[in-house]
């Protein structure tokens, strides 16, 4: 997988990356930390970062989406999982302990010529490579990775605060029945903006364990993702914890944004 990086992958010249295997029990705090890390990486207060993390049961909206159009309110009344809006685009996802999130934060020296969509395709190769290591035959289609025509991973990206962020999901043994009940069927044409919102495109999904035909521990897939990442970027990642500045900023963003209905339910 080694090769010449595109300009979208050029960062601040640092050879070592930070690995964060860190999450909160509150999904709103996890989304607040995503923004805090992006801001601190962009301002050179934090190094380029690979984060591997898990959210508790929750529904995560894209930043330009409507709750009413994405979430089945009848099904939601039975489970009442938190509904949180992220600051990146893309579609709505259901997350739980059977879904692994990965996030890549890169400090950008100059944004001219950087195509976030093209960068997302490049970064999705991390999931592609990891699944191939496990013996599967995945393909990239749009913002997703598919196995046997079923979606197993989705992603979204952002270029803000001089930080290029790519974050995505990998379904391992998620509750797909609950996922399908909670999320409304989407427009088969997918994602165009209509009257101020972006509609999700629903496609059939699958879990990694189902495709492998065996259980797989979270530690195993994290290790494979880390190895694939290091090979793709020709670098190494060093385990670390969020900085005090990141935690303080995440707490502030949580109080003023990610815990507030006016942000999460604004459409």
C-alpha positions as CSV (number, residue, x, y, z in Angstrom):
1,X,0.0,0.0,0.0
2,X,3.0,2.3,0.2
3,X,3.2,4.9,-2.5
4,X,3.4,8.6,-3.2
5,X,1.0,10.6,-1.1
6,X,-1.2,13.2,-2.7
7,X,-1.1,16.8,-1.6
8,X,-4.1,16.2,0.5
9,X,-2.0,14.0,2.8
10,X,0.8,16.5,3.2
11,X,1.0,17.7,6.7
12,X,3.5,19.6,8.9
13,X,6.4,17.3,8.2
14,X,6.2,15.4,11.5
15,X,7.1,11.7,11.0
16,X,5.4,10.3,14.2
17,X,1.7,10.3,14.9
18,X,-0.3,10.1,18.1
19,X,-2.6,7.1,18.7
20,X,-5.6,7.8,20.9
21,X,-7.6,4.8,22.0
22,X,-9.8,6.9,24.2
23,X,-13.5,7.5,24.6
24,X,-16.1,8.8,27.0
25,X,-19.2,7.0,28.1
26,X,-21.2,10.0,26.8
27,X,-21.5,10.2,23.0
28,X,-21.9,13.9,23.1
29,X,-18.5,14.2,24.8
30,X,-17.0,11.9,22.2
31,X,-18.2,14.3,19.5
32,X,-17.1,17.3,21.4
33,X,-13.6,15.7,21.7
34,X,-13.6,15.2,17.9
35,X,-13.9,18.9,17.4
36,X,-11.5,19.8,20.1
37,X,-8.8,17.6,18.6
38,X,-9.3,19.0,15.2
39,X,-9.0,22.6,16.5
40,X,-5.8,21.8,18.5
41,X,-4.2,19.8,15.7
42,X,-4.9,22.7,13.3
43,X,-3.4,25.2,15.7
44,X,-0.2,23.1,16.1
45,X,-1.1,22.5,19.8
46,X,-1.5,18.7,19.2
47,X,0.3,16.3,16.8
48,X,-1.3,14.6,13.9
49,X,-3.6,12.0,15.4
50,X,-5.2,8.6,14.7
51,X,-8.1,8.0,17.1
52,X,-9.8,4.6,17.5
53,X,-12.9,4.8,19.7
54,X,-16.3,3.3,20.5
55,X,-19.6,5.2,21.2
56,X,-22.3,3.8,23.4
57,X,-25.7,3.3,21.8
58,X,-26.5,6.6,20.0
59,X,-27.7,8.1,16.7
60,X,-25.2,10.5,15.1
61,X,-26.5,13.0,12.6
62,X,-24.6,14.7,9.8
63,X,-24.4,18.5,10.4
64,X,-27.0,19.4,7.7
65,X,-29.6,16.7,8.5
66,X,-33.1,16.7,9.8
67,X,-34.0,14.5,12.8
68,X,-37.5,14.1,11.6
69,X,-36.4,12.9,8.3
70,X,-33.7,10.5,9.5
71,X,-35.0,9.0,12.8
72,X,-38.1,6.8,13.2
73,X,-39.7,8.5,16.1
74,X,-41.9,5.5,16.9
75,X,-39.0,3.1,17.2
76,X,-36.9,5.7,19.0
77,X,-39.5,6.0,21.8
78,X,-38.8,2.5,22.9
79,X,-35.0,2.9,23.2
80,X,-34.5,6.7,23.5
81,X,-30.8,6.6,22.7
82,X,-29.1,10.0,22.5
83,X,-29.3,11.9,19.2
84,X,-26.1,13.9,18.6
85,X,-25.2,16.1,15.6
86,X,-21.5,16.0,14.5
87,X,-19.9,19.0,12.8
88,X,-19.0,17.1,9.6
89,X,-21.4,16.2,6.8
90,X,-22.6,12.9,5.5
91,X,-25.4,10.7,6.6
92,X,-26.9,9.6,9.9
93,X,-25.6,6.5,11.6
94,X,-26.5,4.3,14.5
95,X,-23.6,3.4,16.8
96,X,-23.1,1.0,19.7
97,X,-20.4,-1.1,21.2
98,X,-20.3,-3.3,18.1
99,X,-19.2,-0.4,15.9
100,X,-15.6,0.9,15.8
101,X,-15.0,4.5,15.0
102,X,-11.7,5.8,13.5
103,X,-10.6,9.4,13.1
104,X,-7.6,10.9,11.3
105,X,-6.5,14.4,12.1
106,X,-3.8,16.1,10.0
107,X,-2.4,19.6,10.3
108,X,-2.6,21.3,6.9
109,X,0.0,23.9,5.9
110,X,-2.0,25.2,3.0
111,X,-5.5,24.3,1.9
112,X,-5.2,25.3,-1.8
113,X,-5.9,22.4,-4.1
114,X,-7.0,20.0,-1.3
115,X,-10.1,18.1,-2.2
116,X,-11.9,16.7,0.8
117,X,-13.8,14.2,-1.2
118,X,-10.7,12.8,-2.8
119,X,-8.9,12.7,0.5
120,X,-11.8,10.7,2.0
121,X,-11.3,8.1,-0.8
122,X,-7.6,7.9,0.0
123,X,-8.2,7.6,3.7
124,X,-10.9,4.9,3.2
125,X,-8.0,2.7,1.9
126,X,-7.1,2.1,5.5
127,X,-10.4,0.2,6.0
128,X,-9.9,-1.4,2.6
129,X,-6.4,-2.7,3.5
130,X,-7.5,-3.9,6.9
131,X,-10.3,-5.9,5.5
132,X,-8.0,-7.4,2.9
133,X,-5.6,-8.5,5.6
134,X,-8.6,-10.4,7.1
135,X,-9.2,-12.2,3.8
136,X,-12.2,-10.2,2.5
137,X,-12.6,-8.6,-0.8
138,X,-13.9,-5.1,-0.1
139,X,-14.5,-2.2,-2.6
140,X,-14.9,1.5,-2.2
141,X,-18.1,3.0,-3.4
142,X,-18.7,6.7,-2.8
143,X,-18.1,7.4,0.9
144,X,-18.5,3.7,1.9
145,X,-16.7,0.4,1.9
146,X,-18.7,-2.6,0.7
147,X,-18.3,-6.4,1.0
148,X,-20.5,-8.6,-1.2
149,X,-22.6,-5.5,-2.1
150,X,-23.3,-4.7,1.6
151,X,-22.0,-1.6,3.4
152,X,-19.6,-2.3,6.2
153,X,-18.0,1.1,6.7
154,X,-19.0,4.8,6.0
155,X,-17.0,8.0,6.4
156,X,-17.2,11.8,6.4
157,X,-14.6,14.6,6.2
158,X,-13.9,18.2,6.9
159,X,-11.3,20.8,6.2
160,X,-11.6,23.4,9.0
161,X,-9.3,25.2,11.4
162,X,-6.3,24.2,9.2
163,X,-7.0,20.6,10.1
164,X,-8.0,17.9,7.6
165,X,-10.3,15.4,9.4
166,X,-11.5,12.1,8.1
167,X,-13.6,9.9,10.4
168,X,-15.6,6.8,9.8
169,X,-17.1,3.7,11.1
170,X,-16.6,-0.1,10.9
171,X,-19.4,-2.4,11.8
172,X,-18.1,-5.4,13.7
173,X,-21.0,-6.9,15.6
174,X,-23.5,-4.0,15.8
175,X,-27.2,-4.5,16.4
176,X,-28.3,-4.2,12.8
177,X,-31.9,-4.9,13.6
178,X,-32.0,-1.8,15.9
179,X,-30.1,0.2,13.3
180,X,-32.6,-0.6,10.6
181,X,-35.6,0.1,13.0
182,X,-34.3,3.5,14.2
183,X,-33.1,5.0,10.9
184,X,-35.7,5.8,8.2
185,X,-35.3,4.5,4.7
186,X,-33.5,7.1,2.5
187,X,-33.8,8.6,-0.9
188,X,-32.5,6.0,-3.4
189,X,-30.9,8.9,-5.2
190,X,-28.9,9.7,-2.0
191,X,-27.6,12.8,-0.4
192,X,-28.7,15.9,-2.4
193,X,-29.5,18.9,-0.3
194,X,-33.3,19.7,-0.3
195,X,-34.7,22.7,1.5
196,X,-31.7,23.1,3.7
197,X,-31.0,19.5,4.7
198,X,-29.1,16.5,3.3
199,X,-30.9,13.2,3.1
200,X,-29.1,9.9,3.9
201,X,-28.9,7.2,1.4
202,X,-29.9,3.9,3.1
203,X,-28.2,0.7,1.7
204,X,-28.1,-2.8,3.2
205,X,-25.3,-3.2,5.8
206,X,-23.3,-6.0,7.2
207,X,-21.1,-6.8,10.2
208,X,-17.5,-7.8,10.0
209,X,-18.1,-10.9,12.1
210,X,-20.8,-12.1,9.8
211,X,-18.5,-11.7,6.8
212,X,-15.6,-13.5,8.6
213,X,-17.8,-16.3,9.9
214,X,-16.2,-16.0,13.3
215,X,-16.0,-13.6,16.3
216,X,-13.3,-11.0,16.3
217,X,-12.1,-9.1,19.3
218,X,-11.9,-5.3,19.2
219,X,-8.2,-5.5,20.1
220,X,-7.5,-7.6,17.0
221,X,-9.2,-5.2,14.5
222,X,-7.6,-2.2,16.2
223,X,-4.2,-3.7,15.8
224,X,-4.8,-4.5,12.1
225,X,-6.1,-0.9,11.5
226,X,-3.0,0.5,13.2
227,X,-0.6,-1.7,11.1
228,X,-2.5,-0.8,7.9
229,X,-2.4,2.9,8.8
230,X,1.4,2.9,9.5
231,X,2.1,1.1,6.3
232,X,-0.1,3.5,4.2
233,X,1.4,6.6,5.8
234,X,5.0,5.2,6.1
235,X,5.0,6.3,9.7
236,X,4.4,5.1,13.2
237,X,1.8,5.9,15.8
238,X,2.6,6.3,19.5
239,X,0.0,5.6,22.1
240,X,-1.0,8.7,24.1
241,X,-3.9,10.4,26.0
242,X,-5.8,13.6,25.1
243,X,-4.0,16.7,26.3
244,X,-5.4,18.8,29.1
245,X,-6.1,21.6,26.6
246,X,-8.1,19.2,24.4
247,X,-10.1,17.9,27.4
248,X,-10.8,21.4,28.6
249,X,-12.0,22.5,25.1
250,X,-14.1,19.4,24.7
251,X,-15.8,20.1,28.0
252,X,-16.5,23.7,26.9
253,X,-17.9,22.4,23.5
254,X,-20.0,19.9,25.3
255,X,-21.6,22.4,27.6
256,X,-22.1,25.1,24.9
257,X,-22.9,22.9,21.9
258,X,-23.0,19.1,21.9
259,X,-25.2,18.7,24.9
260,X,-27.7,21.3,23.7
261,X,-31.0,20.5,21.9
262,X,-30.6,23.7,19.8
263,X,-27.6,22.1,18.2
264,X,-28.6,18.4,18.1
265,X,-32.2,18.9,17.1
266,X,-32.1,22.2,15.2
267,X,-33.7,20.8,12.1
